[in-house]
Amino acid sequence: MPNGLEITKAAIDDFKKIQDYMLLAKEENAVKTYAKLKDEYLSLKALLTIAGVNLTDIDKMKE
């Protein structure tokens, strides 16, 4: 069973991936895809904030 640090690392990795996909969707003007990715982004951002992760340096979207 993963511990808290492993779960947090996985969430940070997912957060970074989602942001990369969001940037691509924005460039390609894929509005529906971007909106779906933003939902996932906001969920991960909330989870990481509750976990006490400082997102200042890793949050590319700033939304």
PDB file of N, CA, C and O in Angstrom:
ATOM      1  N   MET A   1       0.844  -1.183   0.000  1.00  0.00           N
ATOM      2  CA  MET A   1       0.000   0.000   0.000  1.00  0.00           C
ATOM      3  C   MET A   1       0.887   1.244   0.000  1.00  0.00           C
ATOM      4  O   MET A   1       1.823   1.340   0.794  1.00  0.00           O
ATOM      5  N   PRO A   2       0.593   2.203  -0.895  1.00  0.00           N
ATOM      6  CA  PRO A   2       1.441   3.397  -0.970  1.00  0.00           C
ATOM      7  C   PRO A   2       1.271   4.294   0.257  1.00  0.00           C
ATOM      8  O   PRO A   2       0.193   4.379   0.846  1.00  0.00           O
ATOM      9  N   ASN A   3       2.359   4.954   0.617  1.00  0.00           N
ATOM     10  CA  ASN A   3       2.284   5.887   1.744  1.00  0.00           C
ATOM     11  C   ASN A   3       1.928   7.287   1.235  1.00  0.00           C
ATOM     12  O   ASN A   3       1.786   7.492   0.029  1.00  0.00           O
ATOM     13  N   GLY A   4       1.786   8.231   2.135  1.00  0.00           N
ATOM     14  CA  GLY A   4       1.375   9.584   1.776  1.00  0.00           C
ATOM     15  C   GLY A   4       2.314  10.270   0.803  1.00  0.00           C
ATOM     16  O   GLY A   4       1.872  10.988  -0.095  1.00  0.00           O
ATOM     17  N   LEU A   5       3.620  10.049   0.982  1.00  0.00           N
ATOM     18  CA  LEU A   5       4.602  10.672   0.103  1.00  0.00           C
ATOM     19  C   LEU A   5       4.485  10.125  -1.317  1.00  0.00           C
ATOM     20  O   LEU A   5       4.588  10.883  -2.282  1.00  0.00           O
ATOM     21  N   GLU A   6       4.273   8.825  -1.453  1.00  0.00           N
ATOM     22  CA  GLU A   6       4.121   8.212  -2.781  1.00  0.00           C
ATOM     23  C   GLU A   6       2.853   8.709  -3.473  1.00  0.00           C
ATOM     24  O   GLU A   6       2.853   8.955  -4.679  1.00  0.00           O
ATOM     25  N   ILE A   7       1.790   8.854  -2.716  1.00  0.00           N
ATOM     26  CA  ILE A   7       0.535   9.357  -3.269  1.00  0.00           C
ATOM     27  C   ILE A   7       0.709  10.808  -3.729  1.00  0.00           C
ATOM     28  O   ILE A   7       0.238  11.184  -4.802  1.00  0.00           O
ATOM     29  N   THR A   8       1.382  11.613  -2.917  1.00  0.00           N
ATOM     30  CA  THR A   8       1.618  13.015  -3.264  1.00  0.00           C
ATOM     31  C   THR A   8       2.486  13.126  -4.507  1.00  0.00           C
ATOM     32  O   THR A   8       2.215  13.951  -5.379  1.00  0.00           O
ATOM     33  N   LYS A   9       3.528  12.303  -4.598  1.00  0.00           N
ATOM     34  CA  LYS A   9       4.390  12.331  -5.781  1.00  0.00           C
ATOM     35  C   LYS A   9       3.605  11.969  -7.034  1.00  0.00           C
ATOM     36  O   LYS A   9       3.768  12.608  -8.073  1.00  0.00           O
ATOM     37  N   ALA A  10       2.766  10.962  -6.948  1.00  0.00           N
ATOM     38  CA  ALA A  10       1.947  10.556  -8.096  1.00  0.00           C
ATOM     39  C   ALA A  10       1.006  11.695  -8.503  1.00  0.00           C
ATOM     40  O   ALA A  10       0.818  11.949  -9.693  1.00  0.00           O
ATOM     41  N   ALA A  11       0.422  12.372  -7.530  1.00  0.00           N
ATOM     42  CA  ALA A  11      -0.479  13.489  -7.830  1.00  0.00           C
ATOM     43  C   ALA A  11       0.278  14.644  -8.479  1.00  0.00           C
ATOM     44  O   ALA A  11      -0.235  15.276  -9.402  1.00  0.00           O
ATOM     45  N   ILE A  12       1.484  14.926  -8.012  1.00  0.00           N
ATOM     46  CA  ILE A  12       2.306  15.982  -8.614  1.00  0.00           C
ATOM     47  C   ILE A  12       2.647  15.614 -10.049  1.00  0.00           C
ATOM     48  O   ILE A  12       2.565  16.462 -10.938  1.00  0.00           O
ATOM     49  N   ASP A  13       3.024  14.375 -10.290  1.00  0.00           N
ATOM     50  CA  ASP A  13       3.328  13.924 -11.653  1.00  0.00           C
ATOM     51  C   ASP A  13       2.108  14.072 -12.553  1.00  0.00           C
ATOM     52  O   ASP A  13       2.227  14.535 -13.688  1.00  0.00           O
ATOM     53  N   ASP A  14       0.950  13.687 -12.061  1.00  0.00           N
ATOM     54  CA  ASP A  14      -0.295  13.825 -12.830  1.00  0.00           C
ATOM     55  C   ASP A  14      -0.609  15.301 -13.092  1.00  0.00           C
ATOM     56  O   ASP A  14      -1.051  15.660 -14.183  1.00  0.00           O
ATOM     57  N   PHE A  15      -0.383  16.138 -12.103  1.00  0.00           N
ATOM     58  CA  PHE A  15      -0.624  17.575 -12.221  1.00  0.00           C
ATOM     59  C   PHE A  15       0.226  18.161 -13.342  1.00  0.00           C
ATOM     60  O   PHE A  15      -0.265  18.946 -14.153  1.00  0.00           O
ATOM     61  N   LYS A  16       1.492  17.783 -13.387  1.00  0.00           N
ATOM     62  CA  LYS A  16       2.388  18.266 -14.435  1.00  0.00           C
ATOM     63  C   LYS A  16       1.935  17.788 -15.814  1.00  0.00           C
ATOM     64  O   LYS A  16       1.948  18.563 -16.770  1.00  0.00           O
ATOM     65  N   LYS A  17       1.535  16.525 -15.927  1.00  0.00           N
ATOM     66  CA  LYS A  17       1.073  15.981 -17.209  1.00  0.00           C
ATOM     67  C   LYS A  17      -0.181  16.701 -17.695  1.00  0.00           C
ATOM     68  O   LYS A  17      -0.278  17.075 -18.863  1.00  0.00           O
ATOM     69  N   ILE A  18      -1.137  16.892 -16.791  1.00  0.00           N
ATOM     70  CA  ILE A  18      -2.382  17.562 -17.157  1.00  0.00           C
ATOM     71  C   ILE A  18      -2.099  18.962 -17.683  1.00  0.00           C
ATOM     72  O   ILE A  18      -2.710  19.393 -18.661  1.00  0.00           O
ATOM     73  N   GLN A  19      -1.183  19.669 -17.045  1.00  0.00           N
ATOM     74  CA  GLN A  19      -0.845  21.017 -17.501  1.00  0.00           C
ATOM     75  C   GLN A  19      -0.248  20.992 -18.904  1.00  0.00           C
ATOM     76  O   GLN A  19      -0.570  21.844 -19.732  1.00  0.00           O
ATOM     77  N   ASP A  20       0.613  20.025 -19.173  1.00  0.00           N
ATOM     78  CA  ASP A  20       1.197  19.903 -20.515  1.00  0.00           C
ATOM     79  C   ASP A  20       0.109  19.656 -21.554  1.00  0.00           C
ATOM     80  O   ASP A  20       0.118  20.256 -22.628  1.00  0.00           O
ATOM     81  N   TYR A  21      -0.832  18.766 -21.225  1.00  0.00           N
ATOM     82  CA  TYR A  21      -1.940  18.487 -22.145  1.00  0.00           C
ATOM     83  C   TYR A  21      -2.831  19.714 -22.319  1.00  0.00           C
ATOM     84  O   TYR A  21      -3.333  19.964 -23.415  1.00  0.00           O
ATOM     85  N   MET A  22      -3.029  20.478 -21.250  1.00  0.00           N
ATOM     86  CA  MET A  22      -3.840  21.684 -21.343  1.00  0.00           C
ATOM     87  C   MET A  22      -3.195  22.708 -22.285  1.00  0.00           C
ATOM     88  O   MET A  22      -3.878  23.345 -23.087  1.00  0.00           O
ATOM     89  N   LEU A  23      -1.892  22.851 -22.174  1.00  0.00           N
ATOM     90  CA  LEU A  23      -1.183  23.791 -23.049  1.00  0.00           C
ATOM     91  C   LEU A  23      -1.307  23.370 -24.513  1.00  0.00           C
ATOM     92  O   LEU A  23      -1.499  24.210 -25.392  1.00  0.00           O
ATOM     93  N   LEU A  24      -1.197  22.070 -24.768  1.00  0.00           N
ATOM     94  CA  LEU A  24      -1.362  21.571 -26.138  1.00  0.00           C
ATOM     95  C   LEU A  24      -2.780  21.805 -26.637  1.00  0.00           C
ATOM     96  O   LEU A  24      -2.975  22.247 -27.769  1.00  0.00           O
ATOM     97  N   ALA A  25      -3.763  21.515 -25.810  1.00  0.00           N
ATOM     98  CA  ALA A  25      -5.156  21.706 -26.199  1.00  0.00           C
ATOM     99  C   ALA A  25      -5.445  23.182 -26.475  1.00  0.00           C
ATOM    100  O   ALA A  25      -6.205  23.515 -27.384  1.00  0.00           O
ATOM    101  N   LYS A  26      -4.835  24.055 -25.686  1.00  0.00           N
ATOM    102  CA  LYS A  26      -5.021  25.495 -25.886  1.00  0.00           C
ATOM    103  C   LYS A  26      -4.424  25.929 -27.219  1.00  0.00           C
ATOM    104  O   LYS A  26      -5.034  26.707 -27.952  1.00  0.00           O
ATOM    105  N   GLU A  27      -3.225  25.424 -27.538  1.00  0.00           N
ATOM    106  CA  GLU A  27      -2.569  25.745 -28.811  1.00  0.00           C
ATOM    107  C   GLU A  27      -3.393  25.261 -30.003  1.00  0.00           C
ATOM    108  O   GLU A  27      -3.469  25.933 -31.032  1.00  0.00           O
ATOM    109  N   GLU A  28      -4.003  24.095 -29.852  1.00  0.00           N
ATOM    110  CA  GLU A  28      -4.775  23.498 -30.941  1.00  0.00           C
ATOM    111  C   GLU A  28      -6.220  23.986 -30.959  1.00  0.00           C
ATOM    112  O   GLU A  28      -7.014  23.554 -31.795  1.00  0.00           O
ATOM    113  N   ASN A  29      -6.560  24.887 -30.035  1.00  0.00           N
ATOM    114  CA  ASN A  29      -7.910  25.430 -29.913  1.00  0.00           C
ATOM    115  C   ASN A  29      -8.949  24.318 -29.730  1.00  0.00           C
ATOM    116  O   ASN A  29     -10.045  24.384 -30.285  1.00  0.00           O
ATOM    117  N   ALA A  30      -8.592  23.315 -28.957  1.00  0.00           N
ATOM    118  CA  ALA A  30      -9.486  22.190 -28.647  1.00  0.00           C
ATOM    119  C   ALA A  30     -10.266  22.538 -27.380  1.00  0.00           C
ATOM    120  O   ALA A  30      -9.903  22.119 -26.281  1.00  0.00           O
ATOM    121  N   VAL A  31     -11.316  23.291 -27.542  1.00  0.00           N
ATOM    122  CA  VAL A  31     -12.055  23.863 -26.424  1.00  0.00           C
ATOM    123  C   VAL A  31     -12.640  22.794 -25.504  1.00  0.00           C
ATOM    124  O   VAL A  31     -12.508  22.900 -24.284  1.00  0.00           O
ATOM    125  N   LYS A  32     -13.275  21.782 -26.055  1.00  0.00           N
ATOM    126  CA  LYS A  32     -13.888  20.736 -25.231  1.00  0.00           C
ATOM    127  C   LYS A  32     -12.827  19.941 -24.480  1.00  0.00           C
ATOM    128  O   LYS A  32     -13.000  19.614 -23.306  1.00  0.00           O
ATOM    129  N   THR A  33     -11.733  19.634 -25.162  1.00  0.00           N
ATOM    130  CA  THR A  33     -10.642  18.892 -24.528  1.00  0.00           C
ATOM    131  C   THR A  33     -10.035  19.718 -23.405  1.00  0.00           C
ATOM    132  O   THR A  33      -9.774  19.201 -22.319  1.00  0.00           O
ATOM    133  N   TYR A  34      -9.813  20.992 -23.664  1.00  0.00           N
ATOM    134  CA  TYR A  34      -9.254  21.878 -22.650  1.00  0.00           C
ATOM    135  C   TYR A  34     -10.156  21.944 -21.425  1.00  0.00           C
ATOM    136  O   TYR A  34      -9.674  21.893 -20.293  1.00  0.00           O
ATOM    137  N   ALA A  35     -11.452  22.056 -21.645  1.00  0.00           N
ATOM    138  CA  ALA A  35     -12.404  22.141 -20.529  1.00  0.00           C
ATOM    139  C   ALA A  35     -12.361  20.880 -19.668  1.00  0.00           C
ATOM    140  O   ALA A  35     -12.389  20.963 -18.440  1.00  0.00           O
ATOM    141  N   LYS A  36     -12.294  19.728 -20.304  1.00  0.00           N
ATOM    142  CA  LYS A  36     -12.228  18.457 -19.559  1.00  0.00           C
ATOM    143  C   LYS A  36     -10.920  18.368 -18.771  1.00  0.00           C
ATOM    144  O   LYS A  36     -10.914  17.957 -17.611  1.00  0.00           O
ATOM    145  N   LEU A  37      -9.821  18.753 -19.403  1.00  0.00           N
ATOM    146  CA  LEU A  37      -8.525  18.736 -18.723  1.00  0.00           C
ATOM    147  C   LEU A  37      -8.520  19.721 -17.554  1.00  0.00           C
ATOM    148  O   LEU A  37      -7.916  19.457 -16.514  1.00  0.00           O
ATOM    149  N   LYS A  38      -9.198  20.860 -17.731  1.00  0.00           N
ATOM    150  CA  LYS A  38      -9.237  21.853 -16.653  1.00  0.00           C
ATOM    151  C   LYS A  38      -9.948  21.297 -15.428  1.00  0.00           C
ATOM    152  O   LYS A  38      -9.544  21.573 -14.299  1.00  0.00           O
ATOM    153  N   ASP A  39     -11.007  20.512 -15.642  1.00  0.00           N
ATOM    154  CA  ASP A  39     -11.684  19.872 -14.511  1.00  0.00           C
ATOM    155  C   ASP A  39     -10.715  18.992 -13.730  1.00  0.00           C
ATOM    156  O   ASP A  39     -10.675  19.042 -12.501  1.00  0.00           O
ATOM    157  N   GLU A  40      -9.940  18.193 -14.442  1.00  0.00           N
ATOM    158  CA  GLU A  40      -8.958  17.309 -13.796  1.00  0.00           C
ATOM    159  C   GLU A  40      -7.873  18.133 -13.104  1.00  0.00           C
ATOM    160  O   GLU A  40      -7.463  17.820 -11.987  1.00  0.00           O
ATOM    161  N   TYR A  41      -7.418  19.180 -13.772  1.00  0.00           N
ATOM    162  CA  TYR A  41      -6.413  20.084 -13.217  1.00  0.00           C
ATOM    163  C   TYR A  41      -6.879  20.676 -11.889  1.00  0.00           C
ATOM    164  O   TYR A  41      -6.133  20.685 -10.910  1.00  0.00           O
ATOM    165  N   LEU A  42      -8.122  21.172 -11.864  1.00  0.00           N
ATOM    166  CA  LEU A  42      -8.640  21.793 -10.638  1.00  0.00           C
ATOM    167  C   LEU A  42      -8.772  20.783  -9.502  1.00  0.00           C
ATOM    168  O   LEU A  42      -8.527  21.114  -8.342  1.00  0.00           O
ATOM    169  N   SER A  43      -9.156  19.560  -9.832  1.00  0.00           N
ATOM    170  CA  SER A  43      -9.256  18.511  -8.809  1.00  0.00           C
ATOM    171  C   SER A  43      -7.883  18.194  -8.230  1.00  0.00           C
ATOM    172  O   SER A  43      -7.719  18.102  -7.014  1.00  0.00           O
ATOM    173  N   LEU A  44      -6.908  18.029  -9.105  1.00  0.00           N
ATOM    174  CA  LEU A  44      -5.547  17.738  -8.630  1.00  0.00           C
ATOM    175  C   LEU A  44      -4.979  18.913  -7.845  1.00  0.00           C
ATOM    176  O   LEU A  44      -4.300  18.719  -6.837  1.00  0.00           O
ATOM    177  N   LYS A  45      -5.254  20.122  -8.302  1.00  0.00           N
ATOM    178  CA  LYS A  45      -4.761  21.312  -7.602  1.00  0.00           C
ATOM    179  C   LYS A  45      -5.348  21.378  -6.193  1.00  0.00           C
ATOM    180  O   LYS A  45      -4.639  21.691  -5.236  1.00  0.00           O
ATOM    181  N   ALA A  46      -6.635  21.083  -6.068  1.00  0.00           N
ATOM    182  CA  ALA A  46      -7.274  21.085  -4.752  1.00  0.00           C
ATOM    183  C   ALA A  46      -6.650  20.025  -3.845  1.00  0.00           C
ATOM    184  O   ALA A  46      -6.345  20.293  -2.683  1.00  0.00           O
ATOM    185  N   LEU A  47      -6.466  18.835  -4.378  1.00  0.00           N
ATOM    186  CA  LEU A  47      -5.867  17.739  -3.606  1.00  0.00           C
ATOM    187  C   LEU A  47      -4.468  18.107  -3.125  1.00  0.00           C
ATOM    188  O   LEU A  47      -4.136  17.910  -1.956  1.00  0.00           O
ATOM    189  N   LEU A  48      -3.652  18.643  -4.027  1.00  0.00           N
ATOM    190  CA  LEU A  48      -2.283  19.003  -3.663  1.00  0.00           C
ATOM    191  C   LEU A  48      -2.250  20.160  -2.662  1.00  0.00           C
ATOM    192  O   LEU A  48      -1.393  20.189  -1.779  1.00  0.00           O
ATOM    193  N   THR A  49      -3.165  21.100  -2.793  1.00  0.00           N
ATOM    194  CA  THR A  49      -3.239  22.212  -1.844  1.00  0.00           C
ATOM    195  C   THR A  49      -3.587  21.698  -0.454  1.00  0.00           C
ATOM    196  O   THR A  49      -2.987  22.113   0.537  1.00  0.00           O
ATOM    197  N   ILE A  50      -4.562  20.793  -0.386  1.00  0.00           N
ATOM    198  CA  ILE A  50      -4.941  20.200   0.905  1.00  0.00           C
ATOM    199  C   ILE A  50      -3.765  19.420   1.504  1.00  0.00           C
ATOM    200  O   ILE A  50      -3.585  19.391   2.721  1.00  0.00           O
ATOM    201  N   ALA A  51      -2.968  18.789   0.632  1.00  0.00           N
ATOM    202  CA  ALA A  51      -1.812  18.017   1.097  1.00  0.00           C
ATOM    203  C   ALA A  51      -0.651  18.912   1.516  1.00  0.00           C
ATOM    204  O   ALA A  51       0.358  18.428   2.029  1.00  0.00           O
ATOM    205  N   GLY A  52      -0.796  20.225   1.295  1.00  0.00           N
ATOM    206  CA  GLY A  52       0.245  21.158   1.722  1.00  0.00           C
ATOM    207  C   GLY A  52       1.358  21.363   0.722  1.00  0.00           C
ATOM    208  O   GLY A  52       2.419  21.880   1.073  1.00  0.00           O
ATOM    209  N   VAL A  53       1.133  20.964  -0.532  1.00  0.00           N
ATOM    210  CA  VAL A  53       2.157  21.127  -1.565  1.00  0.00           C
ATOM    211  C   VAL A  53       2.142  22.579  -2.042  1.00  0.00           C
ATOM    212  O   VAL A  53       1.084  23.123  -2.357  1.00  0.00           O
ATOM    213  N   ASN A  54       3.324  23.205  -2.092  1.00  0.00           N
ATOM    214  CA  ASN A  54       3.459  24.557  -2.605  1.00  0.00           C
ATOM    215  C   ASN A  54       3.483  24.479  -4.138  1.00  0.00           C
ATOM    216  O   ASN A  54       4.432  23.954  -4.721  1.00  0.00           O
ATOM    217  N   LEU A  55       2.453  24.996  -4.773  1.00  0.00           N
ATOM    218  CA  LEU A  55       2.306  24.889  -6.225  1.00  0.00           C
ATOM    219  C   LEU A  55       2.920  26.065  -6.984  1.00  0.00           C
ATOM    220  O   LEU A  55       2.870  26.095  -8.213  1.00  0.00           O
ATOM    221  N   THR A  56       3.486  27.014  -6.284  1.00  0.00           N
ATOM    222  CA  THR A  56       3.991  28.236  -6.893  1.00  0.00           C
ATOM    223  C   THR A  56       4.905  27.956  -8.082  1.00  0.00           C
ATOM    224  O   THR A  56       4.741  28.573  -9.135  1.00  0.00           O
ATOM    225  N   ASP A  57       5.844  27.057  -7.940  1.00  0.00           N
ATOM    226  CA  ASP A  57       6.821  26.807  -8.996  1.00  0.00           C
ATOM    227  C   ASP A  57       6.352  25.818 -10.059  1.00  0.00           C
ATOM    228  O   ASP A  57       6.872  25.827 -11.175  1.00  0.00           O
ATOM    229  N   ILE A  58       5.385  24.972  -9.737  1.00  0.00           N
ATOM    230  CA  ILE A  58       4.991  23.944 -10.703  1.00  0.00           C
ATOM    231  C   ILE A  58       3.668  24.223 -11.408  1.00  0.00           C
ATOM    232  O   ILE A  58       3.294  23.492 -12.325  1.00  0.00           O
ATOM    233  N   ASP A  59       2.960  25.259 -10.997  1.00  0.00           N
ATOM    234  CA  ASP A  59       1.671  25.575 -11.615  1.00  0.00           C
ATOM    235  C   ASP A  59       1.889  26.500 -12.810  1.00  0.00           C
ATOM    236  O   ASP A  59       2.041  27.712 -12.656  1.00  0.00           O
ATOM    237  N   LYS A  60       1.902  25.907 -14.002  1.00  0.00           N
ATOM    238  CA  LYS A  60       2.108  26.673 -15.239  1.00  0.00           C
ATOM    239  C   LYS A  60       0.858  27.435 -15.651  1.00  0.00           C
ATOM    240  O   LYS A  60       0.956  28.474 -16.304  1.00  0.00           O
ATOM    241  N   MET A  61      -0.306  26.938 -15.282  1.00  0.00           N
ATOM    242  CA  MET A  61      -1.566  27.496 -15.759  1.00  0.00           C
ATOM    243  C   MET A  61      -1.997  28.720 -14.932  1.00  0.00           C
ATOM    244  O   MET A  61      -2.600  29.647 -15.473  1.00  0.00           O
ATOM    245  N   LYS A  62      -1.698  28.726 -13.661  1.00  0.00           N
ATOM    246  CA  LYS A  62      -2.057  29.810 -12.743  1.00  0.00           C
ATOM    247  C   LYS A  62      -3.558  30.097 -12.761  1.00  0.00           C
ATOM    248  O   LYS A  62      -3.967  31.255 -12.683  1.00  0.00           O
ATOM    249  N   GLU A  63      -4.380  29.052 -12.862  1.00  0.00           N
ATOM    250  CA  GLU A  63      -5.848  29.224 -12.874  1.00  0.00           C
ATOM    251  C   GLU A  63      -6.428  28.821 -11.542  1.00  0.00           C
ATOM    252  O   GLU A  63      -7.642  28.892 -11.351  1.00  0.00           O
TER     253      GLU A  63
END
